[in-house]
């Protein structure tokens, strides 16, 4: 489990076949779970200056693999007793989004992201979402887009400062919204939740 708070911007040394090698300050151990651009991956080799993880064909199918170069966000999995911040993040990327616009508001930035319409039901206004491993709050949701507001600190300390219109990102939608929708869809065929209902259930945890 993760929190969506980036601990380091690491450097990609190589990505050959299914092996991604990372140069990082983080001292990883064999078998550790580390979220890289929001995807939970397992350390398969440790190097003096970093570590390597393996991306299965299934993982690569659901990730923006072209972004696993140059620099990436990393966050080690939470340990028992760690302070919980951000929100509950599994590291299970379930959608790819495309940035359609970035507006500089002076004291913040509005970022608009488009996703496949089938994922919109899991994106809740004022709910949590993970973009390339970064925990953020959704402001508005439309038919196939949603709006986030990013503060200058987040923009400066993450790779968001390099994002532009047309850039693709890994998205993990709200875990509780996915679970509730899945359960109800199997209880009553064709049933669906409104955003307010999903938000109310999410808030009860």
C-alpha positions as a Markdown table, in Angstrom:
| # | Residue | x | y | z |
|---|---|---|---|---|
| 1 | Unk | 0.0 | 0.0 | 0.0 |
| 2 | Unk | 1.1 | 3.5 | -0.8 |
| 3 | Unk | 0.1 | 7.1 | 0.1 |
| 4 | Unk | 0.6 | 8.9 | -3.2 |
| 5 | Unk | 3.3 | 11.2 | -1.8 |
| 6 | Unk | 6.4 | 11.1 | -4.0 |
| 7 | Unk | 9.6 | 10.4 | -2.0 |
| 8 | Unk | 12.1 | 10.9 | -4.8 |
| 9 | Unk | 12.5 | 11.7 | -8.5 |
| 10 | Unk | 14.8 | 8.9 | -9.7 |
| 11 | Unk | 16.7 | 8.4 | -12.9 |
| 12 | Unk | 16.1 | 5.6 | -15.4 |
| 13 | Unk | 19.3 | 3.9 | -16.3 |
| 14 | Unk | 17.8 | 1.4 | -18.8 |
| 15 | Unk | 14.6 | -0.3 | -19.8 |
| 16 | Unk | 15.3 | -3.4 | -21.8 |
| 17 | Unk | 12.6 | -6.0 | -22.4 |
| 18 | Unk | 10.8 | -6.3 | -19.1 |
| 19 | Unk | 13.6 | -5.0 | -16.9 |
| 20 | Unk | 13.6 | -1.4 | -15.7 |
| 21 | Unk | 16.8 | -0.3 | -13.9 |
| 22 | Unk | 16.6 | 2.8 | -11.7 |
| 23 | Unk | 19.3 | 5.0 | -10.2 |
| 24 | Unk | 18.0 | 6.3 | -6.9 |
| 25 | Unk | 19.0 | 7.4 | -3.4 |
| 26 | Unk | 16.5 | 5.0 | -2.0 |
| 27 | Unk | 18.1 | 1.9 | -0.5 |
| 28 | Unk | 15.9 | -0.9 | -1.7 |
| 29 | Unk | 16.0 | -4.6 | -0.8 |
| 30 | Unk | 15.3 | -7.6 | -2.9 |
| 31 | Unk | 11.5 | -8.2 | -3.1 |
| 32 | Unk | 10.5 | -4.7 | -2.0 |
| 33 | Unk | 7.4 | -3.1 | -3.5 |
| 34 | Unk | 8.0 | 0.3 | -5.0 |
| 35 | Unk | 5.6 | 2.5 | -6.9 |
| 36 | Unk | 7.2 | 3.9 | -10.0 |
| 37 | Unk | 5.1 | 6.5 | -11.8 |
| 38 | Unk | 2.2 | 5.1 | -9.7 |
| 39 | Unk | 2.6 | 1.4 | -10.6 |
| 40 | Unk | 3.5 | -1.1 | -7.8 |
| 41 | Unk | 6.6 | -3.1 | -9.0 |
| 42 | Unk | 8.8 | -5.6 | -7.3 |
| 43 | Unk | 12.6 | -5.2 | -6.9 |
| 44 | Unk | 14.3 | -8.1 | -8.6 |
| 45 | Unk | 17.9 | -6.9 | -8.3 |
| 46 | Unk | 19.7 | -4.4 | -6.1 |
| 47 | Unk | 22.6 | -2.3 | -7.4 |
| 48 | Unk | 25.1 | 0.0 | -5.5 |
| 49 | Unk | 23.3 | 3.0 | -7.0 |
| 50 | Unk | 19.8 | 1.7 | -7.2 |
| 51 | Unk | 17.7 | -1.3 | -8.2 |
| 52 | Unk | 15.9 | -3.1 | -11.0 |
| 53 | Unk | 12.2 | -4.0 | -11.2 |
| 54 | Unk | 10.4 | -6.2 | -13.7 |
| 55 | Unk | 7.4 | -5.1 | -15.8 |
| 56 | Unk | 5.3 | -8.0 | -17.0 |
| 57 | Unk | 3.5 | -7.9 | -20.4 |
| 58 | Unk | 0.3 | -7.4 | -18.4 |
| 59 | Unk | 1.7 | -4.4 | -16.6 |
| 60 | Unk | 3.1 | -2.9 | -19.7 |
| 61 | Unk | -0.3 | -3.2 | -21.4 |
| 62 | Unk | -1.9 | -0.8 | -18.8 |
| 63 | Unk | 1.0 | 1.7 | -18.3 |
| 64 | Unk | 2.4 | 4.6 | -20.3 |
| 65 | Unk | 5.6 | 2.7 | -20.9 |
| 66 | Unk | 7.1 | 5.5 | -23.0 |
| 67 | Unk | 7.3 | 7.6 | -19.8 |
| 68 | Unk | 9.6 | 5.1 | -18.1 |
| 69 | Unk | 12.7 | 7.0 | -19.3 |
| 70 | Unk | 14.8 | 9.9 | -18.1 |
| 71 | Unk | 13.1 | 10.6 | -14.7 |
| 72 | Unk | 10.3 | 8.9 | -12.8 |
| 73 | Unk | 8.4 | 9.3 | -9.5 |
| 74 | Unk | 9.1 | 6.6 | -6.9 |
| 75 | Unk | 7.5 | 5.8 | -3.5 |
| 76 | Unk | 8.4 | 2.8 | -1.4 |
| 77 | Unk | 5.5 | 0.8 | 0.1 |
| 78 | Unk | 4.3 | 1.9 | 3.6 |
| 79 | Unk | 5.7 | 0.0 | 6.6 |
| 80 | Unk | 3.7 | -0.9 | 9.7 |
| 81 | Unk | 3.7 | 2.1 | 12.0 |
| 82 | Unk | 4.4 | 4.7 | 9.2 |
| 83 | Unk | 2.5 | 8.0 | 9.4 |
| 84 | Unk | -0.4 | 7.8 | 6.9 |
| 85 | Unk | -0.6 | 10.8 | 4.6 |
| 86 | Unk | -2.1 | 11.3 | 1.1 |
| 87 | Unk | -4.8 | 8.7 | 0.5 |
| 88 | Unk | -5.0 | 4.9 | 0.2 |
| 89 | Unk | -3.1 | 4.0 | -3.0 |
| 90 | Unk | -2.7 | 0.4 | -4.2 |
| 91 | Unk | -0.3 | 1.0 | -7.0 |
| 92 | Unk | -2.7 | -0.6 | -9.4 |
| 93 | Unk | -2.9 | 1.7 | -12.5 |
| 94 | Unk | -6.4 | 1.2 | -14.1 |
| 95 | Unk | -6.5 | 4.0 | -16.7 |
| 96 | Unk | -4.3 | 6.1 | -19.0 |
| 97 | Unk | -5.2 | 9.8 | -19.3 |
| 98 | Unk | -4.2 | 12.5 | -21.7 |
| 99 | Unk | -3.6 | 16.1 | -20.5 |
| 100 | Unk | -5.8 | 18.4 | -22.6 |
| 101 | Unk | -4.9 | 21.7 | -20.9 |
| 102 | Unk | -2.8 | 23.3 | -18.2 |
| 103 | Unk | -3.8 | 26.7 | -16.9 |
| 104 | Unk | -1.5 | 28.8 | -14.8 |
| 105 | Unk | -3.7 | 30.6 | -12.2 |
| 106 | Unk | -0.8 | 32.4 | -10.5 |
| 107 | Unk | -1.0 | 30.7 | -7.2 |
| 108 | Unk | -1.9 | 27.3 | -8.6 |
| 109 | Unk | -2.4 | 25.3 | -11.8 |
| 110 | Unk | -5.5 | 23.8 | -13.2 |
| 111 | Unk | -4.8 | 20.6 | -15.1 |
| 112 | Unk | -7.5 | 19.0 | -17.3 |
| 113 | Unk | -7.2 | 15.3 | -18.1 |
| 114 | Unk | -9.2 | 13.2 | -20.6 |
| 115 | Unk | -9.9 | 9.5 | -19.9 |
| 116 | Unk | -12.0 | 6.7 | -21.5 |
| 117 | Unk | -15.6 | 7.3 | -20.5 |
| 118 | Unk | -15.8 | 3.9 | -18.8 |
| 119 | Unk | -13.5 | 5.2 | -16.1 |
| 120 | Unk | -15.4 | 8.4 | -15.3 |
| 121 | Unk | -17.8 | 6.7 | -12.9 |
| 122 | Unk | -14.8 | 5.9 | -10.6 |
| 123 | Unk | -13.6 | 9.6 | -10.6 |
| 124 | Unk | -15.5 | 11.5 | -7.9 |
| 125 | Unk | -15.7 | 15.3 | -7.5 |
| 126 | Unk | -13.7 | 16.2 | -4.4 |
| 127 | Unk | -12.5 | 12.6 | -4.2 |
| 128 | Unk | -9.0 | 11.3 | -4.4 |
| 129 | Unk | -7.1 | 10.2 | -7.5 |
| 130 | Unk | -3.5 | 9.2 | -8.3 |
| 131 | Unk | -1.7 | 10.7 | -11.3 |
| 132 | Unk | 1.7 | 9.1 | -12.0 |
| 133 | Unk | 1.8 | 8.2 | -8.4 |
| 134 | Unk | 0.9 | 11.6 | -7.0 |
| 135 | Unk | -2.1 | 11.8 | -4.7 |
| 136 | Unk | -4.4 | 14.7 | -5.8 |
| 137 | Unk | -8.0 | 15.9 | -5.3 |
| 138 | Unk | -10.5 | 15.9 | -8.2 |
| 139 | Unk | -12.3 | 19.3 | -8.5 |
| 140 | Unk | -14.7 | 18.8 | -11.5 |
| 141 | Unk | -15.8 | 15.8 | -13.5 |
| 142 | Unk | -17.4 | 16.0 | -17.0 |
| 143 | Unk | -18.3 | 13.4 | -19.6 |
| 144 | Unk | -14.8 | 12.2 | -20.3 |
| 145 | Unk | -12.5 | 14.8 | -18.6 |
| 146 | Unk | -11.8 | 15.9 | -15.1 |
| 147 | Unk | -10.0 | 18.9 | -13.5 |
| 148 | Unk | -7.3 | 19.0 | -10.9 |
| 149 | Unk | -5.7 | 21.9 | -9.1 |
| 150 | Unk | -2.0 | 21.6 | -8.4 |
| 151 | Unk | -0.2 | 24.0 | -5.9 |
| 152 | Unk | 3.2 | 25.5 | -6.8 |
| 153 | Unk | 5.0 | 23.2 | -4.3 |
| 154 | Unk | 3.6 | 20.0 | -5.9 |
| 155 | Unk | 4.4 | 21.4 | -9.4 |
| 156 | Unk | 8.0 | 22.2 | -8.4 |
| 157 | Unk | 8.7 | 18.9 | -6.5 |
| 158 | Unk | 7.3 | 16.5 | -9.0 |
| 159 | Unk | 7.5 | 15.8 | -12.7 |
| 160 | Unk | 4.3 | 17.8 | -13.2 |
| 161 | Unk | 6.6 | 20.8 | -14.0 |
| 162 | Unk | 7.5 | 19.0 | -17.3 |
| 163 | Unk | 4.0 | 18.0 | -18.3 |
| 164 | Unk | 2.4 | 19.5 | -21.4 |
| 165 | Unk | -0.7 | 19.3 | -23.4 |
| 166 | Unk | -1.0 | 15.9 | -25.0 |
| 167 | Unk | 1.2 | 14.2 | -22.4 |
| 168 | Unk | -0.1 | 10.8 | -21.2 |
| 169 | Unk | -0.2 | 9.8 | -17.5 |
| 170 | Unk | -0.9 | 6.7 | -15.4 |
| 171 | Unk | -4.1 | 7.0 | -13.4 |
| 172 | Unk | -5.3 | 5.0 | -10.4 |
| 173 | Unk | -8.9 | 5.9 | -9.8 |
| 174 | Unk | -10.5 | 5.8 | -6.3 |
| 175 | Unk | -10.2 | 2.3 | -4.8 |
| 176 | Unk | -13.4 | 2.4 | -2.8 |
| 177 | Unk | -15.4 | 3.6 | -5.9 |
| 178 | Unk | -14.1 | 0.7 | -7.9 |
| 179 | Unk | -14.9 | -1.8 | -5.2 |
| 180 | Unk | -18.4 | -0.5 | -4.5 |
| 181 | Unk | -19.3 | -0.3 | -8.2 |
| 182 | Unk | -18.0 | -3.9 | -8.7 |
| 183 | Unk | -20.0 | -5.3 | -5.8 |
| 184 | Unk | -23.2 | -3.6 | -6.7 |
| 185 | Unk | -23.0 | -4.5 | -10.4 |
| 186 | Unk | -22.8 | -8.2 | -9.4 |
| 187 | Unk | -25.7 | -7.8 | -7.0 |
| 188 | Unk | -28.1 | -6.1 | -9.3 |
| 189 | Unk | -27.4 | -6.4 | -13.0 |
| 190 | Unk | -26.9 | -3.1 | -14.7 |
| 191 | Unk | -27.0 | -1.0 | -11.5 |
| 192 | Unk | -24.7 | 2.0 | -11.1 |
| 193 | Unk | -23.8 | 4.6 | -8.5 |
| 194 | Unk | -24.1 | 8.3 | -8.7 |
| 195 | Unk | -21.1 | 10.4 | -7.8 |
| 196 | Unk | -22.8 | 11.6 | -4.5 |
| 197 | Unk | -23.4 | 8.0 | -3.5 |
| 198 | Unk | -19.9 | 6.9 | -4.2 |
| 199 | Unk | -18.5 | 10.0 | -2.3 |
| 200 | Unk | -20.7 | 9.2 | 0.7 |
| 201 | Unk | -19.5 | 5.6 | 0.8 |
| 202 | Unk | -15.9 | 6.6 | 0.4 |
| 203 | Unk | -16.2 | 9.2 | 3.2 |
| 204 | Unk | -17.5 | 6.5 | 5.6 |
| 205 | Unk | -14.1 | 4.7 | 5.6 |
